[in-house]
Amino acid sequence: LFFFFTVSTGDPFPDSCAPSDGYQPQVGHYCCARFSEDGRWYRSLVKSLRCTVDETNGPLNSSLDVEVFHVDFGSSEWVSVGNVKPLVAKFLSLPGQVVKCRLANLKPEVIEGK
């Protein structure tokens, strides 16, 4: 379970993305990634990379996708490399705002006969 609290009227970190000229994301590095549901940029962690090759046109039309974990909201998704930018260094000092937790002494209800 992830619990989070945020108050925002726009991008939570509007100046957090650096120019992406020639940026190559690397697994384990922090970045700025565009969230697919609202189009805003969020602090993220690169979890993995995958290259997809277009079978029709060969490797010249391959695309790089990046799996990112949005460190302030707890969601993960695959985005194209064009939707990932370097994170400005001053935004690395604040730890992610997601806290992984679970409820103590909570047991699932057992229903007999099912």
C-alpha positions in Angstrom: 0.0 0.0 0.0 1.1 3.5 -0.7 -0.2 6.6 1.0 0.6 10.1 0.0 -0.6 13.6 0.5 0.0 16.4 -2.0 -1.5 19.8 -2.7 -0.8 21.1 -6.2 -2.3 23.4 -8.6 0.2 22.6 -11.4 3.4 20.7 -11.9 4.7 19.9 -8.5 8.2 20.7 -9.7 7.8 23.2 -12.6 11.5 24.0 -12.8 12.8 20.5 -12.1 13.6 19.4 -15.6 16.9 20.3 -17.2 17.3 20.5 -21.1 17.4 17.0 -22.5 19.9 17.5 -25.3 21.4 14.0 -25.9 20.1 12.7 -22.5 20.4 9.0 -22.1 18.5 7.7 -19.0 20.3 5.1 -16.9 18.7 2.5 -14.6 18.9 3.7 -11.0 19.2 7.4 -11.9 16.7 10.0 -11.0 15.0 11.9 -13.8 12.0 14.1 -14.7 9.3 12.1 -16.5 6.0 13.1 -18.1 3.1 11.3 -16.5 0.8 9.8 -19.2 -2.4 10.7 -17.5 -2.0 14.4 -17.1 1.0 15.4 -19.2 2.8 17.0 -16.3 6.5 16.4 -15.4 7.3 14.6 -12.1 10.4 13.4 -10.3 11.0 9.8 -11.2 13.5 7.0 -10.8 14.5 5.0 -13.9 13.7 1.3 -13.2 14.5 -0.3 -16.6 14.9 0.3 -20.3 13.6 -1.6 -23.3 14.3 -1.2 -27.0 11.4 -2.1 -29.4 12.3 -2.8 -33.0 9.8 -2.2 -35.7 9.7 -5.6 -37.5 8.6 -4.0 -40.8 11.3 -1.3 -41.1 14.1 -3.0 -39.1 16.4 -1.6 -36.4 16.6 1.9 -37.9 13.0 2.4 -36.7 13.6 1.1 -33.1 12.4 3.1 -30.1 13.6 3.3 -26.6 11.1 3.1 -23.7 11.8 3.8 -20.1 10.1 2.3 -17.0 9.9 5.0 -14.4 8.7 5.1 -10.8 7.2 8.4 -9.8 8.9 8.9 -6.4 6.4 11.4 -5.0 3.2 9.5 -6.0 4.1 5.8 -6.0 3.0 4.9 -9.5 5.1 3.2 -12.2 4.7 3.3 -16.0 6.5 2.9 -19.3 7.1 6.1 -21.2 9.0 6.9 -24.4 12.5 8.3 -24.0 11.2 11.6 -25.4 9.2 11.9 -22.2 12.2 11.7 -19.9 14.6 14.5 -19.1 17.4 15.0 -16.6 16.4 16.1 -13.1 18.0 19.4 -12.0 20.4 18.6 -9.2 18.8 20.8 -6.5 15.7 18.5 -6.7 17.7 15.4 -5.7 18.0 16.5 -2.0 14.4 16.0 -1.1 13.6 12.3 -0.6 10.7 10.8 -2.4 7.4 11.5 -0.7 5.9 8.0 -1.0 6.0 5.9 2.1 5.6 2.1 1.7 3.6 0.8 4.6 1.0 -1.7 5.7 -1.5 -2.1 8.4 -0.5 -4.1 11.5 -2.7 -7.0 12.7 -4.9 -6.9 9.7 -6.0 -10.3 8.5 -8.2 -11.2 5.5 -11.7 -12.3 6.2 -12.0 -16.1 5.7 -15.3 -17.2 4.2 -16.1 -20.9 4.6 -17.1 -22.8 1.6 -15.5 -20.6 -1.0 
